[in-house]
Amino acid sequence: MTNHSPISRRTLVAAALGLGLTPAFAQGRNPSATNIEVWKDPNCGCCNDWVKHLQNQGFNVKVNETGNDAARSRLGVNSKFGSCHTGLVDGYAIEGHVPAREIKRLLKERPTAIGLAVPGMPVGSPGMDGPAYDNRRDPFDVLLLTRDGGSKVFQRYEGHAKA
């Protein structure tokens, strides 16, 4: 009888099932980085810019170009907190243009919550920033979504006039 390590056995079973042991977003990426899965509209440029923001901050990102309504609903995010993309990171929902800094803080502090949201698409938030927006930065709040359907401010970002 050949002795196989648990990883090679799992790899073989997963490959046979067509699942793959390593998620697509982790292949060829930093194995120690945090993985986040994102659902977005395939034609949304600001979503692509937010994904790049996450990647630049060290996240491995798997993108599903399927829209985000079903993901938002499945993850328990009330549509009143909605935006153009939804993510899932280590059991937490991430709705909208949440800065990577706050996602890292969430994962460090690990509050009992559904996740974080930046409702709408505030100019100046990651993916809604830069020259395309005339470097304008409007104030916005990152909300901690509570399990009772409410929210509270997790971090406030002050706006400023264009540079």
C-alpha positions in Angstrom: 0.0 0.0 0.0 1.4 3.4 -1.0 1.4 6.0 1.8 0.0 9.3 0.4 0.1 12.5 2.4 -3.3 14.1 3.1 -2.6 17.0 0.8 -1.8 14.8 -2.2 -4.9 12.7 -1.5 -7.0 15.8 -1.2 -5.5 17.2 -4.4 -6.3 14.0 -6.3 -9.9 13.9 -5.0 -10.4 17.6 -5.7 -9.0 17.4 -9.2 -11.2 14.4 -9.9 -14.2 16.4 -8.9 -13.0 19.3 -11.0 -12.7 21.5 -7.9 -9.0 22.0 -7.6 -7.4 22.2 -4.2 -6.1 25.7 -4.6 -8.7 28.3 -5.5 -8.2 30.0 -8.8 -7.5 33.3 -7.1 -4.7 31.9 -5.1 -2.9 30.1 -8.0 0.3 32.0 -8.9 -0.3 34.5 -6.1 1.1 35.1 -2.7 0.1 32.0 -0.7 0.3 33.9 2.6 -2.0 36.7 1.3 -5.6 36.9 2.3 -8.1 35.6 -0.3 -11.2 37.6 -1.2 -13.9 36.6 -3.7 -15.8 39.4 -5.5 -19.0 39.4 -7.5 -19.4 42.3 -9.9 -20.9 43.4 -13.2 -18.5 42.5 -16.0 -18.8 46.0 -17.5 -18.1 48.1 -14.4 -14.8 50.0 -14.5 -14.9 51.2 -10.9 -15.3 47.6 -9.7 -12.2 46.7 -11.7 -10.4 49.7 -10.1 -11.4 48.5 -6.6 -10.1 45.0 -7.3 -6.8 46.5 -8.4 -6.8 48.5 -5.1 -7.2 45.2 -3.2 -4.5 43.5 -5.2 -2.1 46.4 -4.7 -2.7 46.0 -0.9 -1.7 42.4 -1.0 -5.0 40.6 -1.4 -5.5 37.6 -3.7 -8.8 38.3 -5.5 -11.1 35.9 -7.4 -13.6 37.9 -9.5 -17.0 36.5 -10.6 -18.4 38.6 -13.5 -22.0 37.7 -12.6 -23.4 40.8 -10.9 -23.7 41.0 -7.2 -27.4 40.9 -6.3 -27.5 37.2 -5.5 -24.2 37.3 -3.6 -25.4 40.3 -1.5 -28.6 38.5 -0.6 -26.8 35.2 0.1 -24.4 36.9 2.5 -27.2 38.7 4.4 -26.4 42.3 3.3 -29.5 44.4 3.2 -30.0 46.1 -0.2 -30.1 49.5 1.6 -26.3 49.1 2.1 -25.9 48.1 -1.6 -23.2 49.1 -4.1 -21.9 47.8 -7.4 -19.9 44.9 -6.0 -19.9 42.4 -3.1 -17.0 40.5 -1.6 -16.5 37.7 0.8 -13.4 37.5 2.9 -12.9 35.0 5.7 -16.6 34.8 6.4 -17.3 38.5 6.2 -19.3 40.3 3.5 -17.7 43.4 2.0 -20.1 45.6 0.1 -19.0 48.4 -2.1 -15.8 50.5 -2.2 -14.4 49.5 1.2 -10.8 50.5 1.6 -8.4 47.6 2.0 -7.1 49.2 5.2 -10.6 48.7 6.8 -10.8 45.1 5.6 -7.5 44.3 7.2 -8.7 46.0 10.4 -11.9 43.9 10.3 -9.9 40.7 10.0 -7.6 41.7 12.9 -10.4 42.8 15.3 -12.9 40.1 14.2 -16.1 41.7 15.5 -19.3 39.8 15.5 -20.9 41.2 12.4 -22.0 40.5 8.8 -19.2 42.6 7.4 -18.4 46.1 6.1 -20.2 48.3 3.6 -19.7 51.6 1.8 -23.2 52.2 0.4 -23.5 53.8 -3.0 -20.4 54.8 -4.9 -18.9 57.8 -3.1 -16.3 59.8 -5.1 -12.9 59.5 -3.4 -13.4 55.9 -2.2 -11.1 53.2 -3.6 -12.1 52.6 -7.2 -13.9 55.9 -7.3 -10.8 58.1 -7.0 -8.0 59.5 -9.1 -7.8 61.7 -12.2 -11.0 60.3 -13.7 -12.9 62.0 -10.8 -10.8 65.2 -10.9 -9.1 64.0 -7.7 -12.2 64.9 -5.7 -12.8 63.2 -2.4 -16.2 63.3 -0.8 -16.6 62.2 2.8 -17.9 58.7 3.3 -18.4 56.2 6.1 -17.4 52.6 6.2 -20.2 50.9 8.0 -20.0 47.8 10.2 -23.1 45.7 9.4 -24.6 44.2 12.5 -26.4 40.9 12.6 -29.6 42.6 13.6 -29.8 44.3 10.2 -28.4 47.6 11.5 -25.1 49.3 11.1 -22.7 51.6 12.9 -19.8 53.7 11.7 -16.6 51.6 11.6 -14.4 54.4 10.1 -15.2 57.8 8.8 -13.2 59.3 5.8 -13.2 63.0 5.6 -13.4 64.6 2.2 -11.3 67.3 0.7 -11.4 69.6 -2.3 -9.6 68.6 -5.4 -5.8 69.0 -5.4 
